[in-house]
Amino acid sequence: MEIVIILLSVYLLSQIFLIIQNKKIMATQEEITQALTDLTAVVVKVGEETKATLQKVADLETALASQADVSPALQSAFDALKEQVGIVDALVPDAPSA
């Protein structure tokens, strides 16, 4: 799901660049403003979903740690998920501490 949102964000961003450069799409300032507003909403959604996913992974890690005997298949599946979530999380820098 997050990959779809990221791809949508990239697509919207590319459309904004086309609008700004007037290569394919002629646009008014209002249209550019709307495109930027739409992209901002997508980016906020990506951030919220990424934060929720990171929490789910942390919760799964806690649940896994409480298991007496974790099968290699379960551990491998969790490790693969954690690695992929880490890759996606690394795409966006953390917000500076206040």
BAGUMAR-228926 format. One line per 10 residues: for each residue x, y, z of N, C-alpha, C, CB. Coordinates in nm, 4 decimals. Atoms other than C-alpha are relative to their C-alpha. Glycine has a CB too. Example, Ala and Ser with C-alpha at 12.3 -4.5 7.8 and 13.67 -1.06 7.14 Angstrom:
# BAGUMAR-228926
0.0890:-0.1190:0.0000:1.2300:-0.4500:0.7800:0.0900:0.1200:0.0000:-0.0992:0.0027:0.1246; -0.0820:-0.1190:-0.0060:1.3670:-0.1060:0.7140:-0.0770:0.1090:0.0730:0.0414:0.0462:-0.1415
***
This chain:
# BAGUMAR-228926
0.0819:-0.1192:0.0000:0.0000:0.0000:0.0000:0.0865:0.1260:0.0000:-0.0933:-0.0004:0.1202; -0.0854:-0.1174:-0.0074:0.2764:0.2442:0.0904:0.0744:0.0226:-0.1303:0.0985:-0.0136:0.1142; -0.0683:-0.0130:0.1284:0.4555:0.1717:-0.2350:-0.0918:0.0698:-0.1000:0.0437:-0.1389:-0.0536; 0.0965:-0.0636:0.0903:0.1395:0.2719:-0.4237:-0.0076:0.1487:0.0296:-0.1400:-0.0649:0.0136; 0.0074:-0.1407:-0.0380:0.1236:0.5971:-0.2303:0.1275:0.0723:-0.0424:-0.0223:0.0143:0.1522; -0.1255:-0.0617:0.0420:0.4908:0.6663:-0.2967:0.0004:0.0213:-0.1512:0.1203:-0.0870:0.0424; 0.0058:-0.0137:0.1456:0.4406:0.6011:-0.6680:-0.0961:0.1107:-0.0412:-0.0419:-0.1321:-0.0645; 0.0947:-0.1074:0.0277:0.1368:0.8298:-0.6675:0.0636:0.1353:0.0287:-0.1280:-0.0176:0.0833; -0.0688:-0.1243:-0.0339:0.3441:1.0987:-0.4972:0.0990:0.0390:-0.1084:0.0717:-0.0135:0.1339; -0.0973:-0.0268:0.1062:0.6174:1.0661:-0.7589:-0.0720:0.0471:-0.1259:0.0846:-0.1262:-0.0301
0.0767:-0.0393:0.1181:0.3567:1.0874:-1.0354:-0.0511:0.1439:0.0147:-0.1183:-0.0972:-0.0225; 0.0514:-0.1359:-0.0208:0.1961:1.3985:-0.8848:0.1128:0.1020:-0.0071:-0.0722:0.0105:0.1355; -0.1143:-0.0895:0.0051:0.5374:1.5577:-0.8400:0.0455:0.0221:-0.1435:0.1145:-0.0554:0.0837; -0.0403:-0.0150:0.1400:0.6256:1.4882:-1.2028:-0.0989:0.0882:-0.0752:0.0110:-0.1376:-0.0682; 0.0999:-0.0849:0.0646:0.3002:1.6483:-1.3106:0.0185:0.1460:0.0379:-0.1405:-0.0458:0.0369; -0.0249:-0.1373:-0.0432:0.3807:1.9567:-1.1052:0.1177:0.0584:-0.0773:0.0271:0.0054:0.1520; -0.1148:-0.0485:0.0767:0.7192:1.9841:-1.2754:-0.0396:0.0310:-0.1441:0.1133:-0.1033:0.0024; 0.0461:-0.0265:0.1364:0.5494:1.9573:-1.6143:-0.0810:0.1287:-0.0058:-0.0837:-0.1173:-0.0523; 0.0807:-0.1225:-0.0048:0.3052:2.2284:-1.5146:0.0920:0.1212:0.0095:-0.0990:-0.0029:0.1202; -0.0887:-0.1134:-0.0216:0.5812:2.4566:-1.3922:0.0835:0.0296:-0.1244:0.0912:-0.0266:0.1194
-0.0847:-0.0178:0.1168:0.7975:2.4007:-1.6990:-0.0803:0.0260:-0.1278:0.0870:-0.1216:-0.0184; 0.0884:-0.0219:0.1150:0.4985:2.4377:-1.9348:0.0392:-0.0843:-0.1210:0.0004:0.1467:-0.0383; -0.0395:0.0856:0.1112:0.6307:2.1471:-2.1434:-0.1202:-0.0666:-0.0648:0.0982:-0.1054:0.0473; 0.1136:0.0719:0.0561:0.3073:1.9562:-2.1828:-0.1319:0.0592:0.0472:0.0072:-0.1473:0.0371; 0.1256:-0.0416:-0.0611:0.0508:2.1141:-1.9564:0.0055:0.1497:0.0299:-0.0282:-0.0811:0.1295; 0.0118:-0.1412:-0.0325:-0.0489:2.4766:-1.9474:-0.0878:0.0103:0.1246:-0.0598:0.0828:-0.1205; 0.0750:-0.0051:-0.1242:-0.1673:2.5722:-1.6014:-0.0012:0.1408:0.0567:0.0583:-0.0971:0.1014; 0.0096:-0.1265:-0.0716:-0.2823:2.8656:-1.3985:0.0650:-0.0167:0.1366:-0.1482:0.0461:0.0137; -0.0544:0.0072:-0.1351:-0.1417:2.9509:-1.0586:-0.0950:-0.0764:0.0920:0.0259:0.1411:0.0552; 0.0979:0.0723:-0.0815:-0.4637:2.8140:-0.9093:0.0156:-0.1511:-0.0188:-0.1438:0.0439:-0.0363
-0.0191:0.1430:0.0269:-0.4057:2.4772:-1.0794:0.1280:-0.0518:0.0643:0.0034:-0.0258:-0.1509; -0.1251:0.0391:-0.0652:-0.0466:2.4673:-0.9556:-0.0203:-0.0066:0.1509:0.1138:0.0991:-0.0352; 0.0292:0.0000:-0.1438:-0.1665:2.5574:-0.6056:-0.0763:-0.1253:0.0392:-0.0803:0.1251:0.0392; 0.0782:0.1206:-0.0299:-0.4213:2.2737:-0.6167:0.0865:-0.1248:-0.0095:-0.1196:-0.0117:-0.0956; -0.0886:0.1160:0.0146:-0.1596:2.0261:-0.7407:0.0937:-0.0113:0.1195:0.0814:0.0099:-0.1304; -0.0871:0.0010:-0.1186:0.0741:2.1261:-0.4565:-0.0775:-0.0405:0.1247:0.0642:0.1383:0.0209; 0.0845:0.0367:-0.1143:-0.2091:2.0973:-0.2042:-0.0297:-0.1489:-0.0014:-0.1314:0.0802:-0.0013; 0.0275:0.1433:0.0130:-0.2979:1.7504:-0.3351:0.1235:-0.0820:0.0367:-0.0456:-0.0336:-0.1435; -0.1235:0.0716:-0.0297:0.0643:1.6381:-0.3169:0.0322:0.0056:0.1488:0.1159:0.0577:-0.0809; -0.0232:-0.0130:-0.1444:0.0971:1.7712:0.0383:-0.0872:-0.0978:0.0770:-0.0278:0.1439:0.0470
0.0899:0.0943:-0.0669:-0.2049:1.5650:0.1425:0.0507:-0.1435:-0.0143:-0.1425:0.0118:-0.0574; -0.0544:0.1348:0.0212:-0.0487:1.2522:-0.0102:0.1223:-0.0220:0.0879:0.0366:-0.0216:-0.1487; -0.1211:0.0125:-0.0812:0.2824:1.3167:0.1668:-0.0355:-0.0149:0.1478:0.0917:0.1221:-0.0206; 0.0449:0.0133:-0.1392:0.1040:1.3632:0.5008:-0.0520:-0.1411:0.0244:-0.1100:0.1046:0.0329; 0.0544:0.1359:-0.0122:-0.0800:1.0346:0.4438:0.1120:-0.1038:0.0035:-0.0959:-0.0300:-0.1165; -0.1142:0.0916:0.0007:0.2459:0.8553:0.3608:0.0690:0.0014:0.1358:0.1001:0.0377:-0.1116; -0.0640:-0.0119:-0.1304:0.3986:0.9870:0.6824:-0.0785:-0.0690:0.1094:0.0189:0.1446:0.0352; 0.0851:0.0624:-0.1017:0.1035:0.8761:0.8934:0.0003:-0.1523:-0.0134:-0.1437:0.0533:-0.0106; 0.0018:0.1444:0.0220:0.0940:0.5305:0.7349:0.1353:-0.0635:0.0324:-0.0387:-0.0307:-0.1446; -0.1328:0.0511:-0.0330:0.4692:0.4868:0.7710:0.0175:-0.0083:0.1510:0.1094:0.0889:-0.0616
-0.0081:0.0008:-0.1466:0.4512:0.5805:1.1388:-0.0800:-0.1168:0.0574:-0.0518:0.1337:0.0582; 0.0835:0.1115:-0.0470:0.1679:0.3298:1.1915:0.0653:-0.1340:-0.0313:-0.1396:0.0064:-0.0640; -0.0661:0.1253:0.0374:0.3608:0.0583:1.0065:0.1188:-0.0272:0.0910:0.0456:0.0046:-0.1467; -0.1137:0.0169:-0.0909:0.6719:0.1170:1.2179:-0.0468:-0.0476:0.1370:0.0781:0.1317:0.0137; 0.0529:0.0430:-0.1297:0.4587:0.0799:1.5308:-0.0459:-0.1452:-0.0048:-0.1159:0.0902:0.0431; 0.0425:0.1390:0.0142:0.3068:-0.2445:1.4010:0.1192:-0.0943:0.0009:-0.0801:-0.0183:-0.1285; -0.1202:0.0833:0.0008:0.6539:-0.3834:1.3360:0.0575:-0.0107:0.1410:0.1056:0.0574:-0.0970; -0.0483:0.0032:-0.1386:0.7617:-0.2859:1.6886:-0.0873:-0.0908:0.0859:0.0029:0.1421:0.0595; 0.0924:0.0863:-0.0750:0.4500:-0.4552:1.8294:0.0227:-0.1475:-0.0342:-0.1464:0.0393:-0.0296; -0.0278:0.1379:0.0415:0.5209:-0.7693:1.6253:0.1315:-0.0501:0.0593:0.0043:-0.0099:-0.1533
-0.1286:0.0389:-0.0563:0.8800:-0.7712:1.7466:-0.0146:-0.0344:0.1479:0.1033:0.1121:-0.0189; 0.0265:0.0279:-0.1409:0.7575:-0.7557:2.1072:-0.0719:-0.1337:0.0153:-0.0835:0.1131:0.0629; 0.0743:0.1258:-0.0051:0.5115:-1.0393:2.0429:0.0914:-0.1179:-0.0328:-0.1192:0.0037:-0.0973; -0.0929:0.1058:0.0390:0.7827:-1.2436:1.8752:0.0976:-0.0315:0.1139:0.0774:0.0407:-0.1268; -0.0937:0.0184:-0.1106:1.0188:-1.1903:2.1684:-0.0629:-0.0768:0.1157:0.0502:0.1347:0.0489; 0.0682:0.0699:-0.1101:0.7552:-1.3312:2.4040:-0.0257:-0.1479:-0.0307:-0.1322:0.0690:0.0309; 0.0199:0.1399:0.0392:0.7372:-1.6606:2.2110:0.1131:-0.0867:0.0559:-0.0072:-0.0133:-0.1548; -0.0991:0.0899:-0.0595:0.9145:-1.9542:2.3770:0.0932:-0.0589:-0.1058:-0.0698:-0.1126:0.0764; -0.0819:0.0652:0.1025:1.0349:-2.1209:2.0587:-0.0463:0.0498:-0.1368:-0.0101:-0.1568:0.0095; 0.0365:-0.0590:0.1285:1.0269:-1.9183:1.7360:0.0573:-0.0864:-0.1121:0.0516:0.1468:-0.0111
-0.0449:0.0834:0.1122:1.0422:-2.1280:1.4212:0.0882:0.0825:-0.0935:-0.1215:-0.0589:-0.0775; -0.0832:-0.0714:0.0977:1.3026:-2.0392:1.1599:-0.0835:0.0708:-0.1069:0.0966:-0.0972:-0.0668; 0.0853:-0.0613:0.1018:1.0229:-1.9683:0.9101:-0.0616:0.1306:0.0514:-0.1109:-0.0979:-0.0428; 0.0586:-0.1200:-0.0592:0.8550:-1.7193:1.1453:0.1056:0.1083:0.0154:-0.0639:-0.0321:0.1361; -0.1070:-0.0977:-0.0183:1.1845:-1.5496:1.2286:0.0431:0.0591:-0.1335:0.1197:-0.0643:0.0702; -0.0394:-0.0461:0.1333:1.2771:-1.5288:0.8616:-0.1036:0.0951:-0.0584:0.0202:-0.1192:-0.0937; 0.1070:-0.0868:0.0509:0.9394:-1.3794:0.7678:0.0031:0.1354:0.0693:-0.1376:-0.0663:0.0196; -0.0063:-0.1261:-0.0734:0.9689:-1.1197:1.0427:0.1224:0.0812:-0.0418:0.0027:-0.0261:0.1513; -0.1224:-0.0698:0.0385:1.3277:-1.0345:0.9505:-0.0134:0.0653:-0.1372:0.1180:-0.0966:0.0003; 0.0215:-0.0552:0.1345:1.2284:-0.9835:0.5854:-0.0905:0.1231:0.0062:-0.0618:-0.1069:-0.0936
0.0903:-0.1138:-0.0157:0.9415:-0.7550:0.6871:0.0739:0.1184:0.0615:-0.1212:-0.0384:0.0868; -0.0709:-0.1075:-0.0686:1.1596:-0.5546:0.9244:0.1017:0.0662:-0.0930:0.0700:-0.0537:0.1256; -0.0975:-0.0553:0.0939:1.4280:-0.5133:0.6579:-0.0686:0.0894:-0.1030:0.0767:-0.1130:-0.0705; 0.0702:-0.0786:0.1013:1.1779:-0.3917:0.3977:-0.0570:0.1282:0.0577:-0.1112:-0.0820:-0.0624; 0.0532:-0.1203:-0.0648:1.0119:-0.1504:0.6400:0.1134:0.0988:0.0266:-0.0727:-0.0363:0.1326; -0.1155:-0.0866:-0.0213:1.3569:-0.0153:0.7258:0.0425:0.0708:-0.1268:0.1153:-0.0797:0.0545; -0.0350:-0.0596:0.1295:1.4296:0.0440:0.3576:-0.0972:0.1130:-0.0342:-0.0008:-0.1076:-0.1119; 0.1011:-0.1020:0.0301:1.1029:0.2332:0.3109:0.0149:0.1182:0.0950:-0.1427:-0.0594:0.0100; -0.0148:-0.1074:-0.0982:1.1542:0.4321:0.6324:0.1217:0.0860:-0.0309:0.0112:-0.0578:0.1411; -0.1224:-0.0750:0.0300:1.5045:0.5316:0.5222:-0.0176:0.0956:-0.1189:0.1143:-0.0969:-0.0287
0.0245:-0.0882:0.1132:1.3593:0.6961:0.2106:-0.0367:0.1404:0.0443:-0.1095:-0.0563:-0.0870; 0.0434:-0.1300:-0.0502:1.2241:0.9775:0.4254:0.0782:0.0327:0.1263:-0.1530:0.0012:0.0277; -0.0769:-0.0343:-0.1201:1.4531:1.1550:0.6727:-0.0931:0.0257:0.1187:0.0883:0.1239:-0.0262; 0.0776:-0.0240:-0.1213:1.3324:1.1722:1.0323:-0.0147:0.1511:0.0218:0.0674:-0.0676:0.1233; 0.0224:-0.1406:-0.0323:1.1839:1.5007:1.1478:0.0973:0.0404:0.1102:-0.1479:0.0255:0.0438; -0.0921:-0.0430:-0.1058:1.4256:1.7072:1.3577:-0.0712:0.0065:0.1350:0.0610:0.1372:-0.0343; 0.0567:-0.0077:-0.1342:1.3715:1.6907:1.7323:-0.0257:0.1443:0.0374:0.0930:-0.0659:0.1026; 0.0355:-0.1375:-0.0390:1.1998:1.9936:1.8767:0.0666:0.0395:0.1282:-0.1500:0.0150:0.0145
***
